[in-house]
Structures are given as C-alpha cells and as structure tokens.
Amino acid sequence: LWDALNEAVESWNLLAQEKLAPVETGHRVVVFDTSALMENPELLQELRSNDIPIVPHRVLSELDGLKTCEDESRSAKARTAIRQLDANSSRIRHEKDHTALLPAEWDARESDHAILSTALFFRLNAVLFVSNDINLRNKAKSLGLNTQDSKSYASSRLVPAAASEAHVQIKNKQKNKRR
C-alpha cells in the first residue's frame, strides 16, 4: 500500500514538474494584470528584491490594443504602461499563457482567463496576482491564488520603511517625555 502511495505521489510530482514552472526558492512571483499596470505603471519600479515580476504576453497584447483606443484617457494610460515596461524590461519576465491549467468550464479564449492561467503556471511558488479587476481577483482567489489590487501592492512595498520610520518617531517621543 505504501509503495502504491509513493508511486502515486511521485507520478503527481513528475506531472507538476512537467506542467508547472520550477520553484523559485526564496522568491515571490508577482503576476501583473493589464488593469494594474494601467492604473499604477510605476509598480515596475523599486520592486522588492525577492519579487519576480511577470507580465503575461496577453497583457502586452491588451496594452497594444488599448494604446490606440478612442478613449484618450485609456490610451494615454496604456502608452504610459508600455513605456514603463520598456524602461524596466531587464527586470521583467514575460510569459505565455497556459490555458490547459484552467478549470474545464472556463473559456480559455477569454483574455482574463488566459492571464490567470499564467499565474496558475507558477502555483508551486509563492504567487501574488495583482489586478484592479475585482471579479478577476475573485476568480484568482477561487483558484487558490493570493491577490492584491495595485494600490495595496504599491503600499505593501513601502510598509517596512514607513513602519521603521514610525518606530523611530515613537522612540523619539518617549525620549522627549523622559527629559
């Protein structure tokens, strides 16, 4: 019985290694959605040292289509995001979609689903999916992925510095009270 169980586990292990990205020990994979990059293109600057930024190919295609959108605000945001991608290209990994990893009832041709499939490819790692699309985050959560919107992700990068600054201010107030 143990031999059969060990064989089954080894079989699943091999399948995972074949179908999923290798584990990036000590790193977190951060997959960015189009909406996050359009609202906060500066997310690609000053990344945490252990974050590996991933931009799916589908996001590049969506931005390319949006840069000529009739809505001037959206087209300007798309062009800004494209410029930030170009300026930070040496630190960003671009990945294809892996729609075979999606639940069978989901339409793999839908852009949001294809983008999510890229995040699923990295699920053996610590993965964070960053999107401003609430329902897309809900879908990601339903697949077991951690999610944040772009503002939360941006502020989470600054928490350690802000927290240490607040700690210093508290210490200084305590010193002043003693005097």
C-alpha positions as CSV (number, residue, x, y, z in Angstrom):
1,L,0.0,0.0,0.0
2,W,2.9,2.4,0.9
3,D,4.6,1.6,-2.4
4,A,1.4,2.4,-4.4
5,L,1.0,5.6,-2.5
6,N,4.7,6.6,-3.1
7,E,4.3,5.8,-6.8
8,A,1.2,8.0,-7.0
9,V,3.0,10.8,-5.2
10,E,6.0,10.5,-7.5
11,S,3.7,10.5,-10.5
12,W,2.0,13.7,-9.4
13,N,5.4,15.2,-8.6
14,L,6.6,14.5,-12.2
15,L,3.4,15.8,-13.7
16,A,3.7,19.0,-11.7
17,Q,7.3,19.4,-12.8
18,E,6.3,18.8,-16.4
19,K,3.2,21.2,-16.4
20,L,4.2,23.9,-13.9
21,A,7.1,26.4,-13.5
22,P,10.0,25.3,-11.3
23,V,10.1,26.5,-7.8
24,E,11.9,29.8,-7.2
25,T,13.2,29.3,-3.7
26,G,13.2,32.4,-1.6
27,H,11.3,34.5,-4.2
28,R,7.7,35.5,-4.7
29,V,6.3,35.5,-8.3
30,V,4.2,38.6,-8.9
31,V,1.9,38.4,-12.0
32,F,0.6,41.8,-13.2
33,D,-2.7,42.3,-15.0
34,T,-3.4,44.9,-17.5
35,S,-5.6,47.0,-15.2
36,A,-2.9,47.2,-12.5
37,L,-0.3,48.4,-15.0
38,M,-2.6,51.0,-16.5
39,E,-3.6,52.4,-13.1
40,N,-0.1,52.2,-11.5
41,P,2.6,51.8,-14.2
42,E,5.2,52.7,-11.6
43,L,4.7,49.3,-9.9
44,L,7.5,48.0,-12.0
45,Q,10.0,50.4,-10.4
46,E,11.5,49.7,-7.0
47,L,10.3,46.1,-6.7
48,R,11.0,44.1,-3.6
49,S,14.3,42.3,-4.0
50,N,12.6,38.9,-3.6
51,D,9.8,39.7,-6.1
52,I,10.0,38.3,-9.6
53,P,7.7,40.4,-11.8
54,I,5.8,38.5,-14.5
55,V,3.9,40.2,-17.3
56,P,1.9,37.8,-19.4
57,H,2.1,38.1,-23.2
58,R,-1.7,38.6,-23.2
59,V,-1.2,41.8,-21.1
60,L,1.2,43.1,-23.7
61,S,-1.4,42.4,-26.4
62,E,-4.1,44.2,-24.5
63,L,-1.9,47.2,-23.9
64,D,-1.0,47.3,-27.6
65,G,-4.7,47.4,-28.5
66,L,-5.6,50.0,-25.9
67,K,-2.8,52.4,-26.9
68,T,-5.0,53.5,-29.9
69,C,-8.3,53.4,-28.0
70,E,-10.7,56.2,-28.8
71,D,-10.9,57.0,-25.1
72,E,-7.9,59.3,-24.7
73,S,-7.5,58.7,-21.0
74,R,-7.3,54.9,-21.5
75,S,-5.0,55.2,-24.5
76,A,-2.7,57.6,-22.5
77,K,-2.6,55.1,-19.6
78,A,-1.8,52.2,-21.9
79,R,1.1,54.2,-23.6
80,T,2.5,55.1,-20.1
81,A,2.3,51.5,-19.0
82,I,4.1,50.4,-22.3
83,R,6.9,53.0,-21.6
84,Q,7.3,51.7,-18.1
85,L,7.5,48.1,-19.4
86,D,10.2,49.2,-21.8
87,A,12.1,51.1,-19.2
88,N,12.1,48.1,-16.8
89,S,12.4,45.4,-19.4
90,S,15.7,43.9,-17.9
91,R,13.9,43.0,-14.7
92,I,10.6,41.7,-16.1
93,R,9.8,38.2,-17.2
94,H,7.3,37.8,-20.0
95,E,5.3,34.5,-20.0
96,K,2.9,32.9,-22.3
97,D,-0.5,31.7,-21.2
98,H,-1.1,28.1,-20.0
99,T,-4.8,27.7,-20.6
100,A,-4.7,23.9,-20.2
101,L,-4.4,24.7,-16.4
102,L,-7.7,26.5,-16.3
103,P,-10.9,24.8,-15.0
104,A,-12.6,23.0,-17.8
105,E,-15.7,25.2,-17.6
106,W,-13.8,28.4,-18.1
107,D,-13.4,29.8,-21.7
108,A,-9.7,29.8,-22.4
109,R,-10.1,32.3,-25.2
110,E,-11.2,35.0,-22.7
111,S,-8.2,37.3,-22.1
112,D,-8.7,37.5,-18.3
113,H,-8.7,33.7,-18.1
114,A,-5.6,33.5,-20.2
115,I,-3.8,36.0,-17.9
116,L,-4.9,34.0,-14.9
117,S,-3.5,30.8,-16.5
118,T,-0.1,32.4,-16.5
119,A,-0.3,32.9,-12.7
120,L,-1.5,29.3,-12.3
121,F,1.6,28.1,-14.1
122,F,3.7,29.4,-11.2
123,R,1.5,28.0,-8.4
124,L,4.2,25.8,-7.0
125,N,5.8,29.1,-5.9
126,A,4.6,31.9,-3.7
127,V,2.4,33.7,-6.2
128,L,0.7,37.1,-6.0
129,F,-1.7,38.1,-8.7
130,V,-2.0,42.0,-8.9
131,S,-5.2,43.3,-10.6
132,N,-7.6,46.1,-10.2
133,D,-10.4,44.0,-11.7
134,I,-12.3,42.9,-8.6
135,N,-14.0,39.9,-10.3
136,L,-10.7,38.7,-11.8
137,R,-9.2,38.8,-8.3
138,N,-12.3,36.8,-7.1
139,K,-11.6,34.2,-9.8
140,A,-7.9,34.1,-8.9
141,K,-8.9,33.6,-5.2
142,S,-11.2,30.7,-6.2
143,L,-8.2,29.0,-7.8
144,G,-6.1,29.4,-4.6
145,L,-4.0,32.4,-5.7
146,N,-3.2,35.3,-3.4
147,T,-4.3,38.7,-4.8
148,Q,-4.0,42.4,-4.3
149,D,-5.0,45.5,-6.2
150,S,-2.3,47.8,-7.4
151,K,-2.6,50.3,-4.6
152,S,-2.3,47.6,-1.9
153,Y,0.7,46.1,-3.7
154,A,2.3,49.6,-4.0
155,S,1.8,50.4,-0.4
156,S,2.9,47.0,0.8
157,R,6.3,47.6,-0.8
158,L,6.7,50.7,1.4
159,V,5.4,49.3,4.7
160,P,8.8,48.3,6.1
161,A,10.3,51.7,5.6
162,A,7.2,53.5,6.9
163,A,7.0,51.2,9.9
164,S,10.6,51.7,10.8
165,E,10.2,55.5,10.5
166,A,7.1,55.4,12.7
167,H,9.1,53.3,15.2
168,V,11.8,55.9,15.3
169,Q,9.3,58.7,15.8
170,I,7.7,56.8,18.8
171,K,11.2,56.3,20.3
172,N,11.9,60.0,20.0
173,K,8.7,60.9,21.7
174,Q,9.5,58.5,24.5
175,K,12.9,60.1,24.9
176,N,11.4,63.6,25.0
177,K,8.9,62.6,27.7
178,R,11.7,61.4,29.9
179,R,13.5,64.7,29.7
